[in-house]
């Protein structure tokens, strides 16, 4: 599933604001991947900033996984904030 929204914020601000919104809506942020930083550590100079948030609502995950364990392949949910072509 792909749902795209543009913002005037920079990647850092948009990711931070998204993380706060996720928490306000009773989801947890399990991890934030900094793709650009990780690739740089691997010797790849990737030009686009990209933060990937892994989010989860533990109660809902329990319900879904109890009904169908194969859904674990889609969890946690991932939300990306990235720069591409000058847009965020």
MODELLER restraints for C-alpha pairs under 7 A, 6 or more apart:
rsr = mdl.restraints
at = mdl.atoms
rsr.add(forms.Gaussian(group=physical.xy_distance, feature=features.Distance(at['CA:6:A'], at['CA:87:A']), mean=6.84, stdev=0.5))
rsr.add(forms.Gaussian(group=physical.xy_distance, feature=features.Distance(at['CA:6:A'], at['CA:88:A']), mean=5.59, stdev=0.5))
rsr.add(forms.Gaussian(group=physical.xy_distance, feature=features.Distance(at['CA:7:A'], at['CA:88:A']), mean=5.68, stdev=0.5))
rsr.add(forms.Gaussian(group=physical.xy_distance, feature=features.Distance(at['CA:8:A'], at['CA:88:A']), mean=6.92, stdev=0.5))
rsr.add(forms.Gaussian(group=physical.xy_distance, feature=features.Distance(at['CA:10:A'], at['CA:88:A']), mean=6.65, stdev=0.5))
rsr.add(forms.Gaussian(group=physical.xy_distance, feature=features.Distance(at['CA:11:A'], at['CA:49:A']), mean=6.72, stdev=0.5))
rsr.add(forms.Gaussian(group=physical.xy_distance, feature=features.Distance(at['CA:11:A'], at['CA:81:A']), mean=6.15, stdev=0.5))
rsr.add(forms.Gaussian(group=physical.xy_distance, feature=features.Distance(at['CA:11:A'], at['CA:82:A']), mean=6.16, stdev=0.5))
rsr.add(forms.Gaussian(group=physical.xy_distance, feature=features.Distance(at['CA:11:A'], at['CA:83:A']), mean=6.88, stdev=0.5))
rsr.add(forms.Gaussian(group=physical.xy_distance, feature=features.Distance(at['CA:11:A'], at['CA:88:A']), mean=6.48, stdev=0.5))
rsr.add(forms.Gaussian(group=physical.xy_distance, feature=features.Distance(at['CA:15:A'], at['CA:51:A']), mean=6.75, stdev=0.5))
rsr.add(forms.Gaussian(group=physical.xy_distance, feature=features.Distance(at['CA:15:A'], at['CA:81:A']), mean=6.07, stdev=0.5))
rsr.add(forms.Gaussian(group=physical.xy_distance, feature=features.Distance(at['CA:19:A'], at['CA:29:A']), mean=6.88, stdev=0.5))
rsr.add(forms.Gaussian(group=physical.xy_distance, feature=features.Distance(at['CA:22:A'], at['CA:28:A']), mean=6.74, stdev=0.5))
rsr.add(forms.Gaussian(group=physical.xy_distance, feature=features.Distance(at['CA:26:A'], at['CA:57:A']), mean=6.56, stdev=0.5))
rsr.add(forms.Gaussian(group=physical.xy_distance, feature=features.Distance(at['CA:27:A'], at['CA:55:A']), mean=6.41, stdev=0.5))
rsr.add(forms.Gaussian(group=physical.xy_distance, feature=features.Distance(at['CA:27:A'], at['CA:56:A']), mean=5.33, stdev=0.5))
rsr.add(forms.Gaussian(group=physical.xy_distance, feature=features.Distance(at['CA:27:A'], at['CA:57:A']), mean=4.43, stdev=0.5))
rsr.add(forms.Gaussian(group=physical.xy_distance, feature=features.Distance(at['CA:28:A'], at['CA:55:A']), mean=5.53, stdev=0.5))
rsr.add(forms.Gaussian(group=physical.xy_distance, feature=features.Distance(at['CA:28:A'], at['CA:56:A']), mean=5.30, stdev=0.5))
rsr.add(forms.Gaussian(group=physical.xy_distance, feature=features.Distance(at['CA:28:A'], at['CA:57:A']), mean=6.11, stdev=0.5))
rsr.add(forms.Gaussian(group=physical.xy_distance, feature=features.Distance(at['CA:29:A'], at['CA:53:A']), mean=6.67, stdev=0.5))
rsr.add(forms.Gaussian(group=physical.xy_distance, feature=features.Distance(at['CA:29:A'], at['CA:54:A']), mean=5.77, stdev=0.5))
rsr.add(forms.Gaussian(group=physical.xy_distance, feature=features.Distance(at['CA:29:A'], at['CA:55:A']), mean=4.55, stdev=0.5))
rsr.add(forms.Gaussian(group=physical.xy_distance, feature=features.Distance(at['CA:29:A'], at['CA:56:A']), mean=6.58, stdev=0.5))
rsr.add(forms.Gaussian(group=physical.xy_distance, feature=features.Distance(at['CA:30:A'], at['CA:54:A']), mean=5.46, stdev=0.5))
rsr.add(forms.Gaussian(group=physical.xy_distance, feature=features.Distance(at['CA:30:A'], at['CA:55:A']), mean=5.80, stdev=0.5))
rsr.add(forms.Gaussian(group=physical.xy_distance, feature=features.Distance(at['CA:31:A'], at['CA:53:A']), mean=6.01, stdev=0.5))
rsr.add(forms.Gaussian(group=physical.xy_distance, feature=features.Distance(at['CA:31:A'], at['CA:54:A']), mean=5.33, stdev=0.5))
rsr.add(forms.Gaussian(group=physical.xy_distance, feature=features.Distance(at['CA:32:A'], at['CA:51:A']), mean=6.53, stdev=0.5))
rsr.add(forms.Gaussian(group=physical.xy_distance, feature=features.Distance(at['CA:32:A'], at['CA:52:A']), mean=5.55, stdev=0.5))
rsr.add(forms.Gaussian(group=physical.xy_distance, feature=features.Distance(at['CA:32:A'], at['CA:53:A']), mean=4.51, stdev=0.5))
rsr.add(forms.Gaussian(group=physical.xy_distance, feature=features.Distance(at['CA:32:A'], at['CA:54:A']), mean=6.28, stdev=0.5))
rsr.add(forms.Gaussian(group=physical.xy_distance, feature=features.Distance(at['CA:33:A'], at['CA:51:A']), mean=5.57, stdev=0.5))
rsr.add(forms.Gaussian(group=physical.xy_distance, feature=features.Distance(at['CA:33:A'], at['CA:52:A']), mean=4.94, stdev=0.5))
rsr.add(forms.Gaussian(group=physical.xy_distance, feature=features.Distance(at['CA:33:A'], at['CA:53:A']), mean=6.41, stdev=0.5))
rsr.add(forms.Gaussian(group=physical.xy_distance, feature=features.Distance(at['CA:34:A'], at['CA:50:A']), mean=6.07, stdev=0.5))
rsr.add(forms.Gaussian(group=physical.xy_distance, feature=features.Distance(at['CA:34:A'], at['CA:51:A']), mean=4.72, stdev=0.5))
rsr.add(forms.Gaussian(group=physical.xy_distance, feature=features.Distance(at['CA:34:A'], at['CA:52:A']), mean=6.56, stdev=0.5))
rsr.add(forms.Gaussian(group=physical.xy_distance, feature=features.Distance(at['CA:35:A'], at['CA:50:A']), mean=5.43, stdev=0.5))
rsr.add(forms.Gaussian(group=physical.xy_distance, feature=features.Distance(at['CA:35:A'], at['CA:51:A']), mean=6.09, stdev=0.5))
rsr.add(forms.Gaussian(group=physical.xy_distance, feature=features.Distance(at['CA:36:A'], at['CA:46:A']), mean=5.82, stdev=0.5))
rsr.add(forms.Gaussian(group=physical.xy_distance, feature=features.Distance(at['CA:36:A'], at['CA:48:A']), mean=6.65, stdev=0.5))
rsr.add(forms.Gaussian(group=physical.xy_distance, feature=features.Distance(at['CA:36:A'], at['CA:49:A']), mean=5.56, stdev=0.5))
rsr.add(forms.Gaussian(group=physical.xy_distance, feature=features.Distance(at['CA:36:A'], at['CA:50:A']), mean=5.97, stdev=0.5))
rsr.add(forms.Gaussian(group=physical.xy_distance, feature=features.Distance(at['CA:39:A'], at['CA:45:A']), mean=6.84, stdev=0.5))
rsr.add(forms.Gaussian(group=physical.xy_distance, feature=features.Distance(at['CA:39:A'], at['CA:46:A']), mean=6.62, stdev=0.5))
rsr.add(forms.Gaussian(group=physical.xy_distance, feature=features.Distance(at['CA:40:A'], at['CA:46:A']), mean=6.88, stdev=0.5))
rsr.add(forms.Gaussian(group=physical.xy_distance, feature=features.Distance(at['CA:48:A'], at['CA:82:A']), mean=6.98, stdev=0.5))
rsr.add(forms.Gaussian(group=physical.xy_distance, feature=features.Distance(at['CA:48:A'], at['CA:83:A']), mean=5.38, stdev=0.5))
rsr.add(forms.Gaussian(group=physical.xy_distance, feature=features.Distance(at['CA:48:A'], at['CA:84:A']), mean=6.36, stdev=0.5))
rsr.add(forms.Gaussian(group=physical.xy_distance, feature=features.Distance(at['CA:49:A'], at['CA:82:A']), mean=5.55, stdev=0.5))
rsr.add(forms.Gaussian(group=physical.xy_distance, feature=features.Distance(at['CA:49:A'], at['CA:83:A']), mean=5.39, stdev=0.5))
rsr.add(forms.Gaussian(group=physical.xy_distance, feature=features.Distance(at['CA:50:A'], at['CA:80:A']), mean=6.86, stdev=0.5))
rsr.add(forms.Gaussian(group=physical.xy_distance, feature=features.Distance(at['CA:50:A'], at['CA:81:A']), mean=5.67, stdev=0.5))
rsr.add(forms.Gaussian(group=physical.xy_distance, feature=features.Distance(at['CA:50:A'], at['CA:82:A']), mean=4.12, stdev=0.5))
rsr.add(forms.Gaussian(group=physical.xy_distance, feature=features.Distance(at['CA:50:A'], at['CA:83:A']), mean=6.44, stdev=0.5))
rsr.add(forms.Gaussian(group=physical.xy_distance, feature=features.Distance(at['CA:51:A'], at['CA:80:A']), mean=5.72, stdev=0.5))
rsr.add(forms.Gaussian(group=physical.xy_distance, feature=features.Distance(at['CA:51:A'], at['CA:81:A']), mean=5.23, stdev=0.5))
rsr.add(forms.Gaussian(group=physical.xy_distance, feature=features.Distance(at['CA:51:A'], at['CA:82:A']), mean=6.29, stdev=0.5))
rsr.add(forms.Gaussian(group=physical.xy_distance, feature=features.Distance(at['CA:52:A'], at['CA:78:A']), mean=6.49, stdev=0.5))
rsr.add(forms.Gaussian(group=physical.xy_distance, feature=features.Distance(at['CA:52:A'], at['CA:79:A']), mean=5.69, stdev=0.5))
rsr.add(forms.Gaussian(group=physical.xy_distance, feature=features.Distance(at['CA:52:A'], at['CA:80:A']), mean=4.35, stdev=0.5))
rsr.add(forms.Gaussian(group=physical.xy_distance, feature=features.Distance(at['CA:52:A'], at['CA:81:A']), mean=6.38, stdev=0.5))
rsr.add(forms.Gaussian(group=physical.xy_distance, feature=features.Distance(at['CA:53:A'], at['CA:78:A']), mean=5.57, stdev=0.5))
rsr.add(forms.Gaussian(group=physical.xy_distance, feature=features.Distance(at['CA:53:A'], at['CA:79:A']), mean=5.17, stdev=0.5))
rsr.add(forms.Gaussian(group=physical.xy_distance, feature=features.Distance(at['CA:53:A'], at['CA:80:A']), mean=6.20, stdev=0.5))
rsr.add(forms.Gaussian(group=physical.xy_distance, feature=features.Distance(at['CA:54:A'], at['CA:76:A']), mean=5.71, stdev=0.5))
rsr.add(forms.Gaussian(group=physical.xy_distance, feature=features.Distance(at['CA:54:A'], at['CA:77:A']), mean=5.67, stdev=0.5))
rsr.add(forms.Gaussian(group=physical.xy_distance, feature=features.Distance(at['CA:54:A'], at['CA:78:A']), mean=4.67, stdev=0.5))
rsr.add(forms.Gaussian(group=physical.xy_distance, feature=features.Distance(at['CA:54:A'], at['CA:79:A']), mean=6.60, stdev=0.5))
rsr.add(forms.Gaussian(group=physical.xy_distance, feature=features.Distance(at['CA:55:A'], at['CA:76:A']), mean=5.69, stdev=0.5))
rsr.add(forms.Gaussian(group=physical.xy_distance, feature=features.Distance(at['CA:55:A'], at['CA:77:A']), mean=5.26, stdev=0.5))
rsr.add(forms.Gaussian(group=physical.xy_distance, feature=features.Distance(at['CA:55:A'], at['CA:78:A']), mean=6.19, stdev=0.5))
rsr.add(forms.Gaussian(group=physical.xy_distance, feature=features.Distance(at['CA:56:A'], at['CA:76:A']), mean=5.48, stdev=0.5))
rsr.add(forms.Gaussian(group=physical.xy_distance, feature=features.Distance(at['CA:56:A'], at['CA:77:A']), mean=6.24, stdev=0.5))
rsr.add(forms.Gaussian(group=physical.xy_distance, feature=features.Distance(at['CA:65:A'], at['CA:71:A']), mean=6.33, stdev=0.5))
rsr.add(forms.Gaussian(group=physical.xy_distance, feature=features.Distance(at['CA:65:A'], at['CA:72:A']), mean=6.68, stdev=0.5))
rsr.add(forms.Gaussian(group=physical.xy_distance, feature=features.Distance(at['CA:82:A'], at['CA:88:A']), mean=5.61, stdev=0.5))
